[in-house]
Amino acid sequence: MKALFRQSKGPLCKTGLPMPLMSQSGRRPGKRPLVETLANDLRSVVTTPQELPVDQQPPLVSARLPALLDAMPVSPLAEVLRPLARDLDWYQIFDSSHTDPVLAGGLMAGQVIGGRGKLHSKDLYLGLFLLAPHVTYPLHQHAALEIYHVLSGEIYIRHGREKLSMHVTAGEHSVTPPHQVHELRTGTEACLIAYVWTGDLVGENWWWEPQEDGSWDRVCWQRQPDSSWKVTRREPLSDNEIARSGDH
Protein backbone atom coordinates (compact mmCIF):
# COMPACT_ATOMS: atom_id res chain seq x y z
CA MET A 1 0.00 0.00 0.00
CA LYS A 2 1.18 3.51 -0.67
CA ALA A 3 0.59 5.56 2.46
CA LEU A 4 -0.27 9.13 1.48
CA PHE A 5 -0.48 11.88 4.06
CA ARG A 6 -2.10 15.22 4.01
CA GLN A 7 -3.84 17.35 6.61
CA SER A 8 -7.48 16.30 6.80
CA LYS A 9 -10.14 18.94 6.18
CA GLY A 10 -12.66 16.99 8.25
CA PRO A 11 -13.01 16.58 12.03
CA LEU A 12 -9.53 15.09 12.41
CA CYS A 13 -7.76 18.32 11.55
CA LYS A 14 -9.09 19.89 14.75
CA THR A 15 -6.81 17.64 16.80
CA GLY A 16 -3.63 18.83 15.11
CA LEU A 17 -2.58 15.23 14.38
CA PRO A 18 -2.02 14.48 10.66
CA MET A 19 -3.71 11.27 9.66
CA PRO A 20 -2.98 8.79 6.87
CA LEU A 21 -5.30 8.59 3.91
CA MET A 22 -4.28 5.32 2.41
CA SER A 23 -4.61 4.68 -1.32
CA GLN A 24 -4.44 1.29 -2.97
CA SER A 25 -1.53 0.47 -5.19
CA GLY A 26 -2.47 -1.42 -8.31
CA ARG A 27 -1.18 -4.70 -6.90
CA ARG A 28 -4.50 -5.89 -5.45
CA PRO A 29 -7.28 -4.14 -7.38
CA GLY A 30 -10.00 -6.33 -5.89
CA LYS A 31 -9.48 -4.70 -2.49
CA ARG A 32 -9.73 -1.09 -3.74
CA PRO A 33 -13.34 -0.53 -2.51
CA LEU A 34 -12.30 -1.60 1.01
CA VAL A 35 -9.43 0.87 1.09
CA GLU A 36 -11.69 3.61 -0.22
CA THR A 37 -14.07 2.80 2.64
CA LEU A 38 -11.18 3.25 5.06
CA ALA A 39 -10.19 6.61 3.53
CA ASN A 40 -13.75 7.89 3.81
CA ASP A 41 -13.98 6.75 7.44
CA LEU A 42 -10.70 8.47 8.29
CA ARG A 43 -11.99 11.71 6.78
CA SER A 44 -15.25 11.62 8.73
CA VAL A 45 -14.39 10.08 12.11
CA VAL A 46 -14.94 12.39 15.08
CA THR A 47 -12.29 12.20 17.81
CA THR A 48 -11.56 13.84 21.16
CA PRO A 49 -8.00 14.38 22.43
CA GLN A 50 -7.31 12.70 25.76
CA GLU A 51 -4.40 12.49 28.19
CA LEU A 52 -2.72 9.11 28.36
CA PRO A 53 -1.40 7.56 31.59
CA VAL A 54 2.36 7.62 32.06
CA ASP A 55 2.99 3.95 32.81
CA GLN A 56 6.04 1.78 32.39
CA GLN A 57 6.02 0.05 29.00
CA PRO A 58 5.50 -3.73 28.91
CA PRO A 59 8.84 -5.59 28.77
CA LEU A 60 8.38 -6.65 25.13
CA VAL A 61 7.82 -3.04 24.08
CA SER A 62 10.77 -1.60 25.99
CA ALA A 63 13.02 -4.38 24.68
CA ARG A 64 11.99 -4.36 21.01
CA LEU A 65 10.41 -1.03 20.06
CA PRO A 66 13.58 1.13 19.83
CA ALA A 67 15.29 -1.17 17.33
CA LEU A 68 12.09 -1.58 15.30
CA LEU A 69 11.70 2.19 15.05
CA ASP A 70 15.33 2.60 14.02
CA ALA A 71 14.88 -0.01 11.28
CA MET A 72 11.74 1.50 9.74
CA PRO A 73 12.19 2.42 6.08
CA VAL A 74 11.64 6.11 5.39
CA SER A 75 8.05 6.84 4.37
CA PRO A 76 5.37 9.43 5.17
CA LEU A 77 3.63 6.87 7.42
CA ALA A 78 6.83 6.12 9.34
CA GLU A 79 7.60 9.81 9.80
CA VAL A 80 4.17 10.47 11.31
CA LEU A 81 4.11 7.44 13.62
CA ARG A 82 7.76 7.33 14.73
CA PRO A 83 7.54 10.31 17.16
CA LEU A 84 4.23 9.03 18.57
CA ALA A 85 5.25 5.43 19.17
CA ARG A 86 7.12 5.80 22.45
CA ASP A 87 4.38 7.91 24.05
CA LEU A 88 1.44 5.59 23.39
CA ASP A 89 -0.31 3.68 26.17
CA TRP A 90 1.11 0.26 25.25
CA TYR A 91 -0.75 -2.75 26.64
CA GLN A 92 -1.02 -6.54 26.39
CA ILE A 93 -3.94 -7.28 24.08
CA PHE A 94 -5.14 -10.68 25.32
CA ASP A 95 -5.79 -11.98 28.83
CA SER A 96 -3.12 -14.60 29.54
CA SER A 97 -5.48 -16.61 31.77
CA HIS A 98 -7.34 -17.75 28.63
CA THR A 99 -4.43 -18.56 26.32
CA ASP A 100 -0.73 -19.43 26.31
CA PRO A 101 1.02 -16.74 28.40
CA VAL A 102 3.92 -16.73 25.92
CA LEU A 103 1.50 -15.89 23.10
CA ALA A 104 -0.35 -13.28 25.19
CA GLY A 105 2.92 -11.67 26.22
CA GLY A 106 4.06 -11.55 22.61
CA LEU A 107 1.20 -9.38 21.28
CA MET A 108 1.20 -5.70 22.30
CA ALA A 109 -0.71 -2.69 21.01
CA GLY A 110 -0.64 1.08 21.36
CA GLN A 111 -3.59 3.08 20.05
CA VAL A 112 -3.33 6.41 18.25
CA ILE A 113 -7.10 6.53 17.76
CA GLY A 114 -9.41 4.39 19.89
CA GLY A 115 -10.72 3.87 23.37
CA ARG A 116 -7.29 4.36 24.92
CA GLY A 117 -5.61 6.33 22.15
CA LYS A 118 -4.23 9.85 21.97
CA LEU A 119 -7.48 10.59 20.16
CA HIS A 120 -10.54 8.97 21.69
CA SER A 121 -13.04 7.37 19.31
CA LYS A 122 -15.48 4.47 19.36
CA ASP A 123 -15.92 4.55 15.58
CA LEU A 124 -12.41 3.66 14.36
CA TYR A 125 -9.22 2.15 15.74
CA LEU A 126 -5.78 3.11 14.43
CA GLY A 127 -2.52 2.29 16.13
CA LEU A 128 0.60 0.16 16.37
CA PHE A 129 0.81 -3.61 16.83
CA LEU A 130 4.05 -5.16 18.06
CA LEU A 131 4.56 -8.93 17.71
CA ALA A 132 7.41 -10.84 19.34
CA PRO A 133 9.58 -13.26 17.35
CA HIS A 134 8.30 -16.81 16.89
CA VAL A 135 4.63 -16.18 17.73
CA THR A 136 1.53 -17.37 15.91
CA TYR A 137 -1.63 -15.34 16.40
CA PRO A 138 -4.04 -18.19 15.63
CA LEU A 139 -6.86 -18.31 13.10
CA HIS A 140 -9.50 -15.74 13.98
CA GLN A 141 -12.17 -13.55 12.42
CA HIS A 142 -14.00 -10.33 13.24
CA ALA A 143 -16.65 -8.11 11.70
CA ALA A 144 -14.32 -5.15 11.24
CA LEU A 145 -12.39 -4.37 8.08
CA GLU A 146 -8.70 -4.61 9.00
CA ILE A 147 -5.69 -3.14 7.22
CA TYR A 148 -2.13 -3.89 8.29
CA HIS A 149 0.86 -1.90 7.05
CA VAL A 150 4.20 -3.38 8.09
CA LEU A 151 6.49 -0.64 9.38
CA SER A 152 9.43 -2.79 10.45
CA GLY A 153 10.23 -6.49 10.24
CA GLU A 154 8.08 -9.00 8.41
CA ILE A 155 4.92 -11.02 8.95
CA TYR A 156 3.28 -14.08 7.41
CA ILE A 157 -0.51 -13.78 7.02
CA ARG A 158 -2.73 -16.69 6.05
CA HIS A 159 -6.34 -16.18 4.87
CA GLY A 160 -7.92 -19.61 5.42
CA ARG A 161 -6.96 -22.93 6.99
CA GLU A 162 -5.52 -24.53 3.87
CA LYS A 163 -4.21 -21.48 2.03
CA LEU A 164 -0.59 -20.45 1.66
CA SER A 165 0.67 -17.58 3.79
CA MET A 166 1.37 -14.16 2.32
CA HIS A 167 4.82 -12.81 3.18
CA VAL A 168 4.40 -9.12 4.02
CA THR A 169 7.59 -7.09 4.55
CA ALA A 170 8.31 -3.52 5.66
CA GLY A 171 6.53 -1.05 3.38
CA GLU A 172 3.88 -3.59 2.29
CA HIS A 173 0.32 -4.15 3.46
CA SER A 174 -2.49 -6.63 3.80
CA VAL A 175 -6.25 -6.08 3.62
CA THR A 176 -8.49 -8.44 5.59
CA PRO A 177 -12.20 -8.09 4.70
CA PRO A 178 -14.89 -8.41 7.38
CA HIS A 179 -15.32 -11.97 8.72
CA GLN A 180 -12.30 -13.30 6.79
CA VAL A 181 -10.55 -15.95 8.89
CA HIS A 182 -6.82 -15.24 9.13
CA GLU A 183 -3.65 -16.11 11.02
CA LEU A 184 -0.48 -14.09 11.69
CA ARG A 185 2.98 -15.55 12.23
CA THR A 186 6.37 -13.99 12.87
CA GLY A 187 9.78 -15.46 12.12
CA THR A 188 13.06 -14.89 13.91
CA GLU A 189 12.54 -11.14 14.36
CA ALA A 190 9.92 -8.96 15.98
CA CYS A 191 7.48 -7.05 13.76
CA LEU A 192 5.89 -3.60 14.06
CA ILE A 193 2.63 -3.00 12.20
CA ALA A 194 0.36 0.01 11.76
CA TYR A 195 -3.22 -1.24 11.91
CA VAL A 196 -6.67 0.15 11.21
CA TRP A 197 -10.00 -1.33 12.24
CA THR A 198 -13.11 0.26 10.76
CA GLY A 199 -16.67 -0.65 9.82
CA ASP A 200 -18.53 -2.96 12.20
CA LEU A 201 -16.71 -2.58 15.55
CA VAL A 202 -18.99 -4.92 17.48
CA GLY A 203 -16.09 -5.86 19.77
CA GLU A 204 -15.94 -9.61 19.14
CA ASN A 205 -12.87 -11.48 17.95
CA TRP A 206 -13.57 -15.16 17.23
CA TRP A 207 -10.64 -17.61 17.44
CA TRP A 208 -10.97 -20.91 15.59
CA GLU A 209 -9.84 -23.98 17.54
CA PRO A 210 -9.56 -27.60 16.25
CA GLN A 211 -11.06 -30.26 18.50
CA GLU A 212 -9.83 -33.81 19.17
CA ASP A 213 -12.76 -35.33 17.26
CA GLY A 214 -11.83 -33.40 14.08
CA SER A 215 -14.49 -30.71 14.50
CA TRP A 216 -13.81 -27.03 15.09
CA ASP A 217 -15.05 -24.59 17.71
CA ARG A 218 -14.82 -20.84 17.69
CA VAL A 219 -14.10 -18.91 20.88
CA CYS A 220 -15.31 -15.35 21.40
CA TRP A 221 -12.88 -12.80 22.80
CA GLN A 222 -14.83 -9.70 23.87
CA ARG A 223 -13.26 -6.22 23.90
CA GLN A 224 -13.17 -4.78 27.42
CA PRO A 225 -13.51 -1.10 28.39
CA ASP A 226 -9.69 -0.83 28.55
CA SER A 227 -9.45 -2.27 24.98
CA SER A 228 -7.98 -5.58 26.14
CA TRP A 229 -9.81 -8.81 25.26
CA LYS A 230 -11.24 -11.60 27.44
CA VAL A 231 -12.93 -14.89 26.56
CA THR A 232 -16.71 -14.84 27.03
CA ARG A 233 -18.13 -17.89 25.24
CA ARG A 234 -17.55 -20.80 22.87
CA GLU A 235 -19.65 -22.38 20.11
CA PRO A 236 -19.28 -25.02 17.38
CA LEU A 237 -17.99 -23.63 14.08
CA SER A 238 -20.99 -23.81 11.75
CA ASP A 239 -21.06 -24.41 8.01
CA ASN A 240 -22.67 -21.00 7.54
CA GLU A 241 -19.81 -19.32 9.38
CA ILE A 242 -17.22 -21.18 7.33
CA ALA A 243 -19.02 -20.15 4.13
CA ARG A 244 -18.73 -16.42 4.89
CA SER A 245 -15.20 -16.61 6.32
CA GLY A 246 -13.22 -16.88 3.07
CA ASP A 247 -11.77 -20.14 4.37
CA HIS A 248 -11.77 -21.92 0.98
C-alpha positions as CSV (number, residue, x, y, z in Angstrom):
1,M,0.0,0.0,0.0
2,K,1.2,3.5,-0.7
3,A,0.6,5.6,2.5
4,L,-0.3,9.1,1.5
5,F,-0.5,11.9,4.1
6,R,-2.1,15.2,4.0
7,Q,-3.8,17.4,6.6
8,S,-7.5,16.3,6.8
9,K,-10.1,18.9,6.2
10,G,-12.7,17.0,8.3
11,P,-13.0,16.6,12.0
12,L,-9.5,15.1,12.4
13,C,-7.8,18.3,11.6
14,K,-9.1,19.9,14.8
15,T,-6.8,17.6,16.8
16,G,-3.6,18.8,15.1
17,L,-2.6,15.2,14.4
18,P,-2.0,14.5,10.7
19,M,-3.7,11.3,9.7
20,P,-3.0,8.8,6.9
21,L,-5.3,8.6,3.9
22,M,-4.3,5.3,2.4
23,S,-4.6,4.7,-1.3
24,Q,-4.4,1.3,-3.0
25,S,-1.5,0.5,-5.2
26,G,-2.5,-1.4,-8.3
27,R,-1.2,-4.7,-6.9
28,R,-4.5,-5.9,-5.5
29,P,-7.3,-4.1,-7.4
30,G,-10.0,-6.3,-5.9
31,K,-9.5,-4.7,-2.5
32,R,-9.7,-1.1,-3.7
33,P,-13.3,-0.5,-2.5
34,L,-12.3,-1.6,1.0
35,V,-9.4,0.9,1.1
36,E,-11.7,3.6,-0.2
37,T,-14.1,2.8,2.6
38,L,-11.2,3.3,5.1
39,A,-10.2,6.6,3.5
40,N,-13.8,7.9,3.8
41,D,-14.0,6.8,7.4
42,L,-10.7,8.5,8.3
43,R,-12.0,11.7,6.8
44,S,-15.2,11.6,8.7
45,V,-14.4,10.1,12.1
46,V,-14.9,12.4,15.1
47,T,-12.3,12.2,17.8
48,T,-11.6,13.8,21.2
49,P,-8.0,14.4,22.4
50,Q,-7.3,12.7,25.8
51,E,-4.4,12.5,28.2
52,L,-2.7,9.1,28.4
53,P,-1.4,7.6,31.6
54,V,2.4,7.6,32.1
55,D,3.0,3.9,32.8
56,Q,6.0,1.8,32.4
57,Q,6.0,0.0,29.0
58,P,5.5,-3.7,28.9
59,P,8.8,-5.6,28.8
60,L,8.4,-6.7,25.1
61,V,7.8,-3.0,24.1
62,S,10.8,-1.6,26.0
63,A,13.0,-4.4,24.7
64,R,12.0,-4.4,21.0
65,L,10.4,-1.0,20.1
66,P,13.6,1.1,19.8
67,A,15.3,-1.2,17.3
68,L,12.1,-1.6,15.3
69,L,11.7,2.2,15.0
70,D,15.3,2.6,14.0
71,A,14.9,0.0,11.3
72,M,11.7,1.5,9.7
73,P,12.2,2.4,6.1
74,V,11.6,6.1,5.4
75,S,8.0,6.8,4.4
76,P,5.4,9.4,5.2
77,L,3.6,6.9,7.4
78,A,6.8,6.1,9.3
79,E,7.6,9.8,9.8
80,V,4.2,10.5,11.3
81,L,4.1,7.4,13.6
82,R,7.8,7.3,14.7
83,P,7.5,10.3,17.2
84,L,4.2,9.0,18.6
85,A,5.2,5.4,19.2
86,R,7.1,5.8,22.5
87,D,4.4,7.9,24.1
88,L,1.4,5.6,23.4
89,D,-0.3,3.7,26.2
90,W,1.1,0.3,25.2
91,Y,-0.7,-2.7,26.6
92,Q,-1.0,-6.5,26.4
93,I,-3.9,-7.3,24.1
94,F,-5.1,-10.7,25.3
95,D,-5.8,-12.0,28.8
96,S,-3.1,-14.6,29.5
97,S,-5.5,-16.6,31.8
98,H,-7.3,-17.8,28.6
99,T,-4.4,-18.6,26.3
100,D,-0.7,-19.4,26.3
101,P,1.0,-16.7,28.4
102,V,3.9,-16.7,25.9
103,L,1.5,-15.9,23.1
104,A,-0.4,-13.3,25.2
105,G,2.9,-11.7,26.2
106,G,4.1,-11.5,22.6
107,L,1.2,-9.4,21.3
108,M,1.2,-5.7,22.3
109,A,-0.7,-2.7,21.0
110,G,-0.6,1.1,21.4
111,Q,-3.6,3.1,20.0
112,V,-3.3,6.4,18.3
113,I,-7.1,6.5,17.8
114,G,-9.4,4.4,19.9
115,G,-10.7,3.9,23.4
116,R,-7.3,4.4,24.9
117,G,-5.6,6.3,22.1
118,K,-4.2,9.8,22.0
119,L,-7.5,10.6,20.2
120,H,-10.5,9.0,21.7
121,S,-13.0,7.4,19.3
122,K,-15.5,4.5,19.4
123,D,-15.9,4.5,15.6
124,L,-12.4,3.7,14.4
125,Y,-9.2,2.1,15.7
126,L,-5.8,3.1,14.4
127,G,-2.5,2.3,16.1
128,L,0.6,0.2,16.4
129,F,0.8,-3.6,16.8
130,L,4.0,-5.2,18.1
131,L,4.6,-8.9,17.7
132,A,7.4,-10.8,19.3
133,P,9.6,-13.3,17.3
134,H,8.3,-16.8,16.9
135,V,4.6,-16.2,17.7
136,T,1.5,-17.4,15.9
137,Y,-1.6,-15.3,16.4
138,P,-4.0,-18.2,15.6
139,L,-6.9,-18.3,13.1
140,H,-9.5,-15.7,14.0
141,Q,-12.2,-13.6,12.4
142,H,-14.0,-10.3,13.2
143,A,-16.6,-8.1,11.7
144,A,-14.3,-5.1,11.2
145,L,-12.4,-4.4,8.1
146,E,-8.7,-4.6,9.0
147,I,-5.7,-3.1,7.2
148,Y,-2.1,-3.9,8.3
149,H,0.9,-1.9,7.0
150,V,4.2,-3.4,8.1
151,L,6.5,-0.6,9.4
152,S,9.4,-2.8,10.5
153,G,10.2,-6.5,10.2
154,E,8.1,-9.0,8.4
155,I,4.9,-11.0,9.0
156,Y,3.3,-14.1,7.4
157,I,-0.5,-13.8,7.0
158,R,-2.7,-16.7,6.0
159,H,-6.3,-16.2,4.9
160,G,-7.9,-19.6,5.4
161,R,-7.0,-22.9,7.0
162,E,-5.5,-24.5,3.9
163,K,-4.2,-21.5,2.0
164,L,-0.6,-20.5,1.7
165,S,0.7,-17.6,3.8
166,M,1.4,-14.2,2.3
167,H,4.8,-12.8,3.2
168,V,4.4,-9.1,4.0
169,T,7.6,-7.1,4.6
170,A,8.3,-3.5,5.7
171,G,6.5,-1.1,3.4
172,E,3.9,-3.6,2.3
173,H,0.3,-4.2,3.5
174,S,-2.5,-6.6,3.8
175,V,-6.3,-6.1,3.6
176,T,-8.5,-8.4,5.6
177,P,-12.2,-8.1,4.7
178,P,-14.9,-8.4,7.4
179,H,-15.3,-12.0,8.7
180,Q,-12.3,-13.3,6.8
181,V,-10.6,-15.9,8.9
182,H,-6.8,-15.2,9.1
183,E,-3.6,-16.1,11.0
184,L,-0.5,-14.1,11.7
185,R,3.0,-15.6,12.2
186,T,6.4,-14.0,12.9
187,G,9.8,-15.5,12.1
188,T,13.1,-14.9,13.9
189,E,12.5,-11.1,14.4
190,A,9.9,-9.0,16.0
191,C,7.5,-7.0,13.8
192,L,5.9,-3.6,14.1
193,I,2.6,-3.0,12.2
194,A,0.4,0.0,11.8
195,Y,-3.2,-1.2,11.9
196,V,-6.7,0.2,11.2
197,W,-10.0,-1.3,12.2
198,T,-13.1,0.3,10.8
199,G,-16.7,-0.7,9.8
200,D,-18.5,-3.0,12.2
201,L,-16.7,-2.6,15.5
202,V,-19.0,-4.9,17.5
203,G,-16.1,-5.9,19.8
204,E,-15.9,-9.6,19.1
205,N,-12.9,-11.5,18.0
206,W,-13.6,-15.2,17.2
207,W,-10.6,-17.6,17.4
208,W,-11.0,-20.9,15.6
209,E,-9.8,-24.0,17.5
210,P,-9.6,-27.6,16.3
211,Q,-11.1,-30.3,18.5
212,E,-9.8,-33.8,19.2
213,D,-12.8,-35.3,17.3
214,G,-11.8,-33.4,14.1
215,S,-14.5,-30.7,14.5
216,W,-13.8,-27.0,15.1
217,D,-15.0,-24.6,17.7
218,R,-14.8,-20.8,17.7
219,V,-14.1,-18.9,20.9
220,C,-15.3,-15.3,21.4
221,W,-12.9,-12.8,22.8
222,Q,-14.8,-9.7,23.9
223,R,-13.3,-6.2,23.9
224,Q,-13.2,-4.8,27.4
225,P,-13.5,-1.1,28.4
226,D,-9.7,-0.8,28.5
227,S,-9.4,-2.3,25.0
228,S,-8.0,-5.6,26.1
229,W,-9.8,-8.8,25.3
230,K,-11.2,-11.6,27.4
231,V,-12.9,-14.9,26.6
232,T,-16.7,-14.8,27.0
233,R,-18.1,-17.9,25.2
234,R,-17.6,-20.8,22.9
235,E,-19.6,-22.4,20.1
236,P,-19.3,-25.0,17.4
237,L,-18.0,-23.6,14.1
238,S,-21.0,-23.8,11.7
239,D,-21.1,-24.4,8.0
240,N,-22.7,-21.0,7.5
241,E,-19.8,-19.3,9.4
242,I,-17.2,-21.2,7.3
243,A,-19.0,-20.2,4.1
244,R,-18.7,-16.4,4.9
245,S,-15.2,-16.6,6.3
246,G,-13.2,-16.9,3.1
247,D,-11.8,-20.1,4.4
248,H,-11.8,-21.9,1.0
